[in-house]
Amino acid sequence: MKPTKERKFKIGDEVKWTNGNGVNMGRRTIIGFDTIGNENAYYIDPIDTPWFSIRESNLELWNPSKQKSKND
């Protein structure tokens, strides 16, 4: 199924992952795209289960002001 809206993140973005219980799982990197139902989802690294994608609603940019340059 295709997602119903444009993706918030691109490959290489650094994101903060908060799990379904509200626990901050820390900084991760987007490495791929998926969908769960009609919601955007992403593969992230590092993770113990690389075959498991994470819903967009559980991710936010790590530091939006620094996303433009990886050298900062």
C-alpha positions as CSV (number, residue, x, y, z in Angstrom):
1,M,0.0,0.0,0.0
2,K,1.3,3.5,-0.8
3,P,1.5,6.2,1.8
4,T,-1.1,8.9,1.8
5,K,1.3,11.8,2.3
6,E,4.8,13.0,1.3
7,R,7.7,11.6,3.4
8,K,9.2,13.8,6.2
9,F,12.6,12.2,6.1
10,K,15.2,11.2,3.4
11,I,17.9,8.6,3.5
12,G,20.8,9.8,5.6
13,D,18.7,12.0,7.9
14,E,19.5,11.7,11.6
15,V,16.4,11.2,13.7
16,K,15.3,10.6,17.3
17,W,13.3,7.4,17.7
18,T,10.7,7.2,20.4
19,N,9.2,3.8,20.8
20,G,5.5,3.0,21.2
21,N,5.8,3.3,25.0
22,G,7.2,6.8,24.9
23,V,10.8,5.7,25.6
24,N,13.5,7.8,23.7
25,M,15.6,5.2,22.0
26,G,18.2,7.8,20.8
27,R,19.7,8.9,17.6
28,R,19.4,6.9,14.5
29,T,20.0,7.3,10.7
30,I,17.4,6.7,8.0
31,I,18.6,3.9,5.7
32,G,15.5,2.9,3.8
33,F,11.7,3.4,3.2
34,D,8.7,1.3,3.9
35,T,5.0,1.6,4.6
36,I,2.9,0.2,7.4
37,G,-0.8,0.2,6.3
38,N,-1.0,3.7,4.7
39,E,1.6,5.3,7.0
40,N,5.1,6.1,6.0
41,A,7.8,4.0,7.8
42,Y,11.5,3.9,7.7
43,Y,14.4,1.5,8.2
44,I,16.9,2.9,10.7
45,D,20.4,2.1,11.8
46,P,21.7,1.1,14.3
47,I,18.9,-1.3,15.4
48,D,18.9,-4.9,16.6
49,T,16.1,-5.8,14.2
50,P,17.1,-4.3,10.8
51,W,14.1,-6.0,9.0
52,F,11.7,-4.0,11.2
53,S,10.6,-0.6,10.0
54,I,9.6,2.3,12.3
55,R,6.5,4.4,11.8
56,E,7.1,8.0,10.8
57,S,5.0,9.1,13.8
58,N,7.7,7.6,16.1
59,L,10.5,9.7,14.5
60,E,11.6,13.3,14.5
61,L,14.6,15.1,13.2
62,W,17.5,14.9,15.6
63,N,18.6,18.5,15.1
64,P,16.7,20.1,12.2
65,S,19.1,23.2,12.0
66,K,22.1,20.9,11.4
67,Q,20.5,18.5,8.8
68,K,21.8,20.6,5.9
69,S,25.4,19.8,6.6
70,K,26.9,16.6,8.0
71,N,30.2,18.4,8.7
72,D,28.8,20.6,11.5
